[in-house]
Amino acid sequence: MRLLHDKYDEVGIIIPGWAKSAGTIIAMSGDEILMGQLSALGPIDAQLNWQGKHFSAHALLEGLEKIKKEIEKTGVLNKAYIPILQGISPGEIKNAENALEFAEDLVKKWLVKYKFKNWDIHSKNQKPVTIEEKETRAKKIAKDLCNHGHWKTHGRSIKLKDLEEMRVKITDYTKNQKLDEAITRYYTLLQMTFASTMYKVFETQNSQIYRFVAQNVPQQNPKNVANVIIDFECSNCKKHSKIQANLDRKQVLQNGCVEFPKDNKYKCQNCQTENDLSELRREIEAKTKKIII
């Protein structure tokens, strides 16, 4: 974001779909934030990797606080907590606190520096806006976005109306027909590009570099195939799992396989990361001319 602001006088962040967590922090650095009725941000909740697991820094600190209160109330440490506490060092607790503070500080700093830079007059009373007022507003917005206790889940969608209630000024681009059409067309083009197995990595005036990314989908005769076994690699921990896609009818799962999820959301059994298999479903059904059930 510093690179963008160093290069351009004004930086607008357009969110036609969703931008969660770090995406929300990036959005708060824009001079202007453009969203539609279907757009969504998400709570700012720093994520940590520990002992092969991916989890919320806020959830870790909240869990430790719960154990502390339970001990204060009963005077006894539940033995079930001992293995958990033995595996957590003071340094790891401090890292979680630092991660949350860093995210909140970034939002406060960027809101004042960019989003509020042209906020000079109060709309209600026409009085000048002071730097202290900008900092107070930014602090409140940052705390609201980082309030995991309020949002409950990392995947919660914060919509345009929610942000306006936080007193974050949002440009609803759907009110401008030409802008709405331009953004929707471009977003559709991006989805068609990045939802496929081909990614454009780098482009100049004279060259283009592409990377092809595809899961290992076995090539089989579409007429005879009854199921497809996918050697799936988790996007986070890289663990391989065998996913069985049954075609046209229910079948017994083969040894070591899990069933292809009906909602296309596969949760890694190792790190609990949710992987989207929508494109994989489309690819299999297109090649076999059959439906995954």
C-alpha positions as CSV (number, residue, x, y, z in Angstrom):
1,M,0.0,0.0,0.0
2,R,2.9,2.3,0.6
3,L,4.2,1.6,-2.9
4,L,0.8,2.5,-4.3
5,H,0.4,5.7,-2.3
6,D,4.0,6.7,-3.2
7,K,3.2,6.3,-6.9
8,Y,-0.4,7.8,-7.0
9,D,-1.9,10.9,-5.4
10,E,-5.3,9.1,-5.0
11,V,-5.8,5.3,-4.4
12,G,-9.3,3.9,-4.6
13,I,-10.1,0.4,-3.3
14,I,-12.8,-1.3,-5.3
15,I,-14.5,-4.4,-3.7
16,P,-17.0,-6.0,-6.1
17,G,-16.9,-9.3,-4.2
18,W,-15.3,-9.8,-0.7
19,A,-12.0,-8.7,0.9
20,K,-11.5,-10.4,4.3
21,S,-9.0,-9.9,7.2
22,A,-5.8,-8.5,5.5
23,G,-8.1,-7.4,2.7
24,T,-10.0,-5.3,5.1
25,I,-6.8,-3.7,6.3
26,I,-5.9,-2.9,2.7
27,A,-9.4,-1.4,2.1
28,M,-8.9,0.9,5.1
29,S,-5.8,2.4,3.4
30,G,-7.8,3.7,0.4
31,D,-8.5,7.4,-0.1
32,E,-11.9,6.0,-1.3
33,I,-13.6,2.7,-0.7
34,L,-16.0,1.5,-3.4
35,M,-18.5,-1.3,-2.6
36,G,-21.8,-2.6,-3.9
37,Q,-24.7,-4.3,-2.1
38,L,-23.1,-7.7,-2.6
39,S,-19.6,-6.6,-1.5
40,A,-18.2,-7.6,1.9
41,L,-15.3,-7.0,4.2
42,G,-14.4,-9.2,7.2
43,P,-13.2,-8.8,10.8
44,I,-9.5,-8.0,11.2
45,D,-8.3,-11.0,13.1
46,A,-4.6,-11.9,12.8
47,Q,-4.0,-15.5,12.0
48,L,-1.2,-17.6,13.5
49,N,0.5,-20.8,12.6
50,W,1.4,-23.0,15.6
51,Q,2.3,-26.7,15.7
52,G,1.0,-27.2,12.2
53,K,-2.3,-25.5,13.0
54,H,-3.8,-22.3,11.6
55,F,-5.9,-20.3,14.1
56,S,-7.0,-16.9,15.3
57,A,-4.7,-14.8,17.6
58,H,-7.8,-13.4,19.2
59,A,-9.2,-16.9,19.9
60,L,-5.9,-18.0,21.5
61,L,-5.9,-15.0,23.9
62,E,-9.6,-15.3,24.6
63,G,-9.1,-19.0,25.4
64,L,-6.3,-18.2,27.8
65,E,-8.4,-15.5,29.5
66,K,-11.2,-18.0,29.9
67,I,-8.9,-20.5,31.6
68,K,-7.6,-17.7,33.9
69,K,-11.1,-16.6,35.0
70,E,-12.0,-20.2,35.6
71,I,-9.0,-20.7,37.9
72,E,-9.8,-17.4,39.7
73,K,-13.3,-18.6,40.3
74,T,-12.7,-22.2,41.4
75,G,-9.1,-21.9,42.7
76,V,-8.3,-25.1,40.7
77,L,-6.7,-25.7,37.3
78,N,-8.7,-28.2,35.3
79,K,-6.2,-31.0,34.4
80,A,-7.5,-31.1,30.8
81,Y,-5.8,-27.7,30.3
82,I,-2.3,-28.8,31.4
83,P,-1.2,-30.3,28.0
84,I,-2.5,-27.1,26.2
85,L,-0.7,-24.7,28.6
86,Q,2.5,-26.7,28.5
87,G,2.6,-26.2,24.7
88,I,2.3,-22.4,24.8
89,S,5.3,-20.2,25.7
90,P,5.1,-16.6,26.9
91,G,6.8,-15.6,23.6
92,E,3.9,-17.1,21.6
93,I,1.3,-15.3,23.7
94,K,3.2,-12.1,23.1
95,N,3.4,-12.7,19.4
96,A,-0.4,-13.1,19.4
97,E,-0.8,-9.8,21.2
98,N,1.6,-8.1,18.9
99,A,-0.2,-9.4,15.8
100,L,-3.5,-8.0,17.0
101,E,-2.0,-4.6,18.0
102,F,-0.1,-4.3,14.7
103,A,-3.3,-4.8,12.7
104,E,-5.2,-2.3,14.7
105,D,-2.4,0.3,14.6
106,L,-2.2,0.0,10.8
107,V,-5.9,0.6,10.4
108,K,-5.8,3.7,12.7
109,K,-2.7,5.1,11.0
110,W,-4.0,4.6,7.4
111,L,-7.5,5.9,8.1
112,V,-6.1,9.2,9.4
113,K,-3.4,9.5,6.7
114,Y,-5.5,8.5,3.7
115,K,-9.3,8.0,4.2
116,F,-9.7,11.1,6.4
117,K,-7.1,13.4,4.7
118,N,-9.8,15.4,2.9
119,W,-12.3,15.3,5.8
120,D,-12.0,18.9,6.9
121,I,-15.5,20.0,7.7
122,H,-18.2,18.3,9.9
123,S,-21.3,17.7,7.7
124,K,-23.7,18.4,10.5
125,N,-22.4,21.7,12.0
126,Q,-19.9,22.8,9.3
127,K,-17.2,23.1,12.0
128,P,-13.5,22.3,11.1
129,V,-12.4,18.7,11.8
130,T,-9.4,18.5,14.2
131,I,-6.6,15.9,13.9
132,E,-7.7,14.7,17.4
133,E,-11.2,14.0,16.0
134,K,-9.8,12.1,13.1
135,E,-7.6,10.0,15.4
136,T,-10.6,9.3,17.7
137,R,-12.8,8.2,14.8
138,A,-10.0,6.0,13.4
139,K,-9.4,4.4,16.8
140,K,-13.1,3.5,17.2
141,I,-13.4,2.1,13.7
142,A,-10.2,0.0,14.1
143,K,-11.5,-1.4,17.5
144,D,-14.9,-2.3,15.9
145,L,-13.2,-4.1,13.0
146,C,-10.9,-6.0,15.4
147,N,-13.7,-6.9,17.8
148,H,-13.7,-10.6,17.3
149,G,-16.0,-11.0,20.3
150,H,-18.7,-9.0,18.4
151,W,-18.2,-10.6,15.0
152,K,-17.8,-14.2,16.5
153,T,-16.2,-15.7,13.4
154,H,-13.3,-14.9,11.1
155,G,-15.5,-15.5,8.0
156,R,-18.2,-13.0,9.0
157,S,-19.3,-10.7,6.3
158,I,-19.3,-7.0,7.1
159,K,-21.5,-5.3,4.5
160,L,-21.8,-1.7,3.3
161,K,-24.6,-0.9,5.8
162,D,-22.5,-2.2,8.7
163,L,-19.6,0.0,7.7
164,E,-21.8,3.1,7.4
165,E,-23.1,2.4,10.9
166,M,-19.4,2.5,12.0
167,R,-19.3,5.9,10.3
168,V,-17.0,4.8,7.5
169,K,-17.8,6.7,4.4
170,I,-18.3,4.2,1.5
171,T,-19.0,4.9,-2.2
172,D,-21.8,2.7,-3.4
173,Y,-20.8,2.3,-7.0
174,T,-24.0,0.5,-7.9
175,K,-25.7,3.9,-7.8
176,N,-23.7,5.0,-10.9
177,Q,-25.0,2.8,-13.7
178,K,-21.9,3.2,-16.0
179,L,-19.5,2.7,-13.2
180,D,-21.4,-0.4,-11.9
181,E,-21.4,-1.9,-15.4
182,A,-17.7,-1.3,-15.9
183,I,-16.7,-2.8,-12.5
184,T,-19.0,-5.8,-13.0
185,R,-17.6,-6.5,-16.4
186,Y,-14.0,-6.3,-15.2
187,Y,-14.7,-8.3,-12.1
188,T,-16.4,-11.0,-14.2
189,L,-13.3,-11.1,-16.5
190,L,-11.0,-11.4,-13.4
191,Q,-13.2,-14.3,-12.1
192,M,-13.0,-16.1,-15.5
193,T,-9.2,-15.7,-15.4
194,F,-8.4,-16.5,-11.8
195,A,-11.1,-19.2,-11.3
196,S,-9.4,-21.3,-14.1
197,T,-6.3,-23.3,-13.9
198,M,-4.2,-20.5,-15.4
199,Y,-2.8,-17.5,-13.6
200,K,-1.2,-14.5,-15.2
201,V,1.8,-13.8,-13.0
202,F,3.5,-11.0,-14.7
203,E,3.0,-8.8,-17.7
204,T,4.9,-6.0,-19.5
205,Q,4.3,-4.3,-22.9
206,N,6.4,-7.0,-24.6
207,S,6.0,-10.1,-22.6
208,Q,3.6,-12.2,-20.5
209,I,4.4,-14.9,-18.0
210,Y,1.8,-17.4,-17.0
211,R,1.6,-20.2,-14.5
212,F,-0.7,-23.2,-15.0
213,V,-2.1,-24.7,-11.7
214,A,-4.1,-27.8,-11.7
215,Q,-4.8,-30.5,-9.1
216,N,-4.1,-34.1,-10.2
217,V,-7.3,-35.1,-11.9
218,P,-6.9,-38.6,-13.5
219,Q,-7.7,-38.8,-17.2
220,Q,-10.4,-41.4,-17.7
221,N,-12.8,-42.4,-20.4
222,P,-15.9,-40.3,-19.7
223,K,-18.3,-43.2,-20.8
224,N,-16.9,-45.7,-18.3
225,V,-16.0,-43.5,-15.4
226,A,-18.1,-44.0,-12.2
227,N,-16.0,-41.9,-9.9
228,V,-12.8,-39.8,-9.9
229,I,-10.2,-39.9,-7.1
230,I,-8.4,-36.6,-6.7
231,D,-5.0,-36.3,-5.1
232,F,-5.7,-32.9,-3.5
233,E,-3.0,-30.7,-1.9
234,C,-4.2,-28.3,0.8
235,S,-3.5,-24.6,-0.1
236,N,-2.2,-23.9,3.4
237,C,-0.3,-26.9,4.9
238,K,0.3,-28.7,1.5
239,K,-0.9,-32.0,3.0
240,H,-2.2,-34.4,0.3
241,S,-5.7,-36.0,0.7
242,K,-7.6,-38.3,-1.5
243,I,-11.1,-37.0,-2.4
244,Q,-13.6,-39.3,-4.2
245,A,-16.0,-37.6,-6.6
246,N,-18.9,-40.0,-7.3
247,L,-20.5,-39.4,-10.7
248,D,-24.3,-39.8,-11.3
249,R,-24.9,-42.2,-8.4
250,K,-23.8,-42.9,-4.8
251,Q,-20.9,-45.3,-4.3
252,V,-18.9,-46.8,-1.5
253,L,-15.8,-44.8,-0.6
254,Q,-12.5,-46.3,-1.5
255,N,-9.9,-46.9,1.2
256,G,-8.4,-43.6,2.5
257,C,-10.8,-41.4,0.5
258,V,-13.2,-38.7,1.7
259,E,-16.3,-37.8,-0.2
260,F,-16.3,-34.7,-2.5
261,P,-18.1,-32.0,-0.4
262,K,-21.6,-31.1,-1.6
263,D,-20.9,-27.4,-1.0
264,N,-17.5,-27.5,-2.6
265,K,-15.8,-26.5,0.7
266,Y,-13.2,-29.1,1.7
267,K,-11.8,-28.6,5.2
268,C,-8.2,-30.0,5.5
269,Q,-8.1,-32.7,8.1
270,N,-4.6,-31.6,9.1
271,C,-4.8,-27.8,9.5
272,Q,-8.6,-27.2,9.2
273,T,-8.2,-24.7,6.3
274,E,-11.2,-24.5,4.1
275,N,-10.4,-25.1,0.4
276,D,-12.8,-24.1,-2.4
277,L,-13.3,-27.0,-4.9
278,S,-15.8,-25.2,-7.1
279,E,-13.4,-25.0,-10.1
280,L,-12.3,-28.6,-9.6
281,R,-16.0,-29.7,-9.7
282,R,-16.6,-27.7,-12.9
283,E,-13.4,-29.2,-14.5
284,I,-14.4,-32.8,-13.6
285,E,-18.0,-32.4,-14.7
286,A,-16.9,-30.7,-18.0
287,K,-14.5,-33.6,-18.8
288,T,-16.8,-36.5,-17.8
289,K,-20.1,-34.9,-18.9
290,K,-21.5,-36.2,-15.6
291,I,-22.7,-34.7,-12.3
292,I,-20.8,-35.1,-9.0
293,I,-23.4,-36.1,-6.4
